[in-house]
Amino acid sequence: MTGKPTLAVVGATGAVGVVMLQILSQRADIWGEIRLIASPRSAGRKLAVRGEEIEVVALSEDAFDGVDIALFDVPDEVAAQWAPIAVARGAVVVDNSAAFRLDPEVPLVVPEVNPHAVRTRPRGIVANPNCTTLTMIVALGALHAEFGLRELVVSSYQAVSGAGRAGVDTLRAQLSLVAGTELGTKPGDVRRAVGEDTGPFPDPVALNVVPWAGSLRQDGWSSEEMKVRDESRKILGLPQLPVAVTCVRVPVITTHSLTVHARFQGEVTVDGAREILATAPGVVLCDDPAAGEFPTPADVVGTDPTWVGRLRRALDDPTALELFVCGDNLRKGAALNTAQIAELVAADFC
Ligand SMILES: NC(=O)c1ccc[n+]([C@@H]2O[C@H](COP(=O)([O-])OP(=O)(O)OC[C@H]3O[C@@H](n4cnc5c(N)ncnc54)[C@H](OP(=O)(O)O)[C@@H]3O)[C@@H](O)[C@H]2O)c1
């Protein structure tokens, strides 16, 4: 083909879609037309991208006419139905949902870790990992390349925007109910103030932490925990990697944080790990506890890199490191990684 590729953003009005439009406006402009697609509810709305107001069109087969690459930022079931339709209409799909991530015929790509995988896409679909996996995988990919990863133990502190617009609306509404009160001092007082409707979360999230994300899977594990395990294995090409994960929701709007215990093939040193992380593309080392310096969501939100702090060698295992990572779940955790994948795919069109 000649000229710049045509891009469609499906789900342009959602939590991820809105950030996608910002990212497309900020990165090198390699695109020809950018088409915005959402549900019929949003058809006719105008959204700004690259400084231009563009009208949102309803999802339909015809909406993919002439589209070279389609970014899908929609619920799993919508992506499962419509991504193959977009492919049949001639587009390469980069999908942000969980619908195709574990399909052996769909590569799961993080450009800093396994960019080569993007080229083998027999179904015409490339999958974007989930936001919790993406929060840690760039830093872990760099450490794995040098030290050889053998085991992961992870706990997450996940922001409410990981549950989409509904998650953000829920926390903001709950915060306005509890602000300026003495709530949080008696059993159940926050729950009574918030009421029955806790949005996409099983418990109140304001003034609380909720040890749950996603839906129930076998033996008490959550879907989010299984995603981190399965997707980390696939991206790193380590199908037997032992991975134990506990996912926890915290009252943060955007930016996931994770504590990670990573065990490697042989002995590791903090200095060696620092050197790797300090030069790894997409990673910022922010680690000076004596000066009170470590990453927190309040500072990391709105930025692109994976931020790493609290780097220590495990006290009882010279082959293991402990670290704390933070990353914006709507940027690198979703829209940015998708845009980076699309740029890799677009390189083949030129
Ligand atoms: N939030 C995160 O941190 C995150 C991170 C990684 C991946 N993801 C994944 O990215 C996808 C989008 O998540 P989100 O958080 O942006 O969700 P969201 O805020 O709920 O937005 C959903 C988007 O999908 C559109 N949509 C819903 N049903 C549709 C239909 N039947 N036809 C066409 N469009 C439809 C919505 O359009 P309307 O506005 O018209 O309803 C909206 O644009 C999900 O698969 C999610 O799992 C999210």
The ligand as a Tripos MOL2 file, in Angstrom:
@<TRIPOS>MOLECULE
LIG
   48    52     1     0     0
SMALL
NO_CHARGES

@<TRIPOS>ATOM
      1 N1         -9.2390   -0.1220   32.2770 N.am      1 LIG1
      2 C1         -8.0560   -0.7140   32.2170 C.2       1 LIG1
      3 O1         -7.1070   -0.4380   33.0050 O.2       1 LIG1
      4 C2         -7.8020   -1.7520   31.1730 C.ar      1 LIG1
      5 C3         -6.4980   -2.1870   31.0040 C.ar      1 LIG1
      6 C4         -6.2070   -3.1490   30.0330 C.ar      1 LIG1
      7 C5         -7.2330   -3.6640   29.2740 C.ar      1 LIG1
      8 N2         -8.5110   -3.2320   29.4600 N.ar      1 LIG1
      9 C6         -9.5420   -3.8140   28.6190 C.3       1 LIG1
     10 O2         -9.8770   -2.8360   27.6230 O.3       1 LIG1
     11 C7        -11.2590   -2.9800   27.2570 C.3       1 LIG1
     12 C8        -11.9730   -1.6480   27.4910 C.3       1 LIG1
     13 O3        -11.8990   -1.3430   28.8850 O.3       1 LIG1
     14 P1        -12.3510    0.0730   29.4910 P.3       1 LIG1
     15 O4        -11.8230    0.0420   30.8800 O.co2     1 LIG1
     16 O5        -12.0010    1.1890   28.5890 O.co2     1 LIG1
     17 O6        -13.9530   -0.1190   29.4910 O.3       1 LIG1
     18 P2        -15.1100    0.9980   29.5380 P.3       1 LIG1
     19 O7        -14.6170    2.2340   30.1800 O.co2     1 LIG1
     20 O8        -16.2830    0.3060   30.1200 O.co2     1 LIG1
     21 O9        -15.4060    1.3180   27.9700 O.3       1 LIG1
     22 C9        -15.9460    0.3470   27.1130 C.3       1 LIG1
     23 C10       -15.9440    0.8450   25.6670 C.3       1 LIG1
     24 O10       -16.4940   -0.1980   24.8460 O.3       1 LIG1
     25 C11       -17.6100    0.3430   24.1170 C.3       1 LIG1
     26 N3        -18.6440   -0.6850   23.9750 N.ar      1 LIG1
     27 C12       -19.2640   -1.3830   24.9470 C.ar      1 LIG1
     28 N4        -20.1790   -2.2360   24.4100 N.ar      1 LIG1
     29 C13       -20.1210   -2.0440   23.0650 C.ar      1 LIG1
     30 C14       -20.8150   -2.6210   21.9580 C.ar      1 LIG1
     31 N5        -21.7510   -3.5580   22.1290 N.pl3     1 LIG1
     32 N6        -20.4930   -2.1860   20.7190 N.ar      1 LIG1
     33 C15       -19.5440   -1.2410   20.5250 C.ar      1 LIG1
     34 N7        -18.8540   -0.6650   21.5320 N.ar      1 LIG1
     35 C16       -19.1420   -1.0680   22.7820 C.ar      1 LIG1
     36 C17       -18.1040    1.5070   24.9440 C.3       1 LIG1
     37 O11       -18.8400    2.3820   24.0980 O.3       1 LIG1
     38 P3        -20.0040    3.3290   24.6940 P.3       1 LIG1
     39 O12       -19.3320    4.4640   25.3910 O.co2     1 LIG1
     40 O13       -20.7200    3.7520   23.4510 O.co2     1 LIG1
     41 O14       -20.8240    2.4870   25.6280 O.co2     1 LIG1
     42 C18       -16.7790    2.1020   25.4120 C.3       1 LIG1
     43 O15       -16.1960    2.8610   24.3880 O.3       1 LIG1
     44 C19       -11.8050   -4.1210   28.1170 C.3       1 LIG1
     45 O16       -11.7150   -5.3380   27.4040 O.3       1 LIG1
     46 C20       -10.8490   -4.1530   29.2920 C.3       1 LIG1
     47 O17       -10.7890   -5.4200   29.9150 O.3       1 LIG1
     48 C21        -8.8180   -2.2760   30.3810 C.ar      1 LIG1
@<TRIPOS>BOND
     1     1     2 1
     2     2     3 2
     3     2     4 1
     4     4     5 ar
     5     4    48 ar
     6     5     6 ar
     7     6     7 ar
     8     7     8 ar
     9     8     9 1
    10     8    48 ar
    11     9    10 1
    12     9    46 1
    13    10    11 1
    14    11    12 1
    15    11    44 1
    16    12    13 1
    17    13    14 1
    18    14    15 2
    19    14    16 1
    20    14    17 1
    21    17    18 1
    22    18    19 2
    23    18    20 1
    24    18    21 1
    25    21    22 1
    26    22    23 1
    27    23    24 1
    28    23    42 1
    29    24    25 1
    30    25    26 1
    31    25    36 1
    32    26    27 ar
    33    26    35 ar
    34    27    28 ar
    35    28    29 ar
    36    29    30 ar
    37    29    35 ar
    38    30    31 1
    39    30    32 ar
    40    32    33 ar
    41    33    34 ar
    42    34    35 ar
    43    36    37 1
    44    36    42 1
    45    37    38 1
    46    38    39 2
    47    38    40 1
    48    38    41 1
    49    42    43 1
    50    44    45 1
    51    44    46 1
    52    46    47 1
@<TRIPOS>SUBSTRUCTURE
     1 LIG1         1 GROUP 0 **** ****
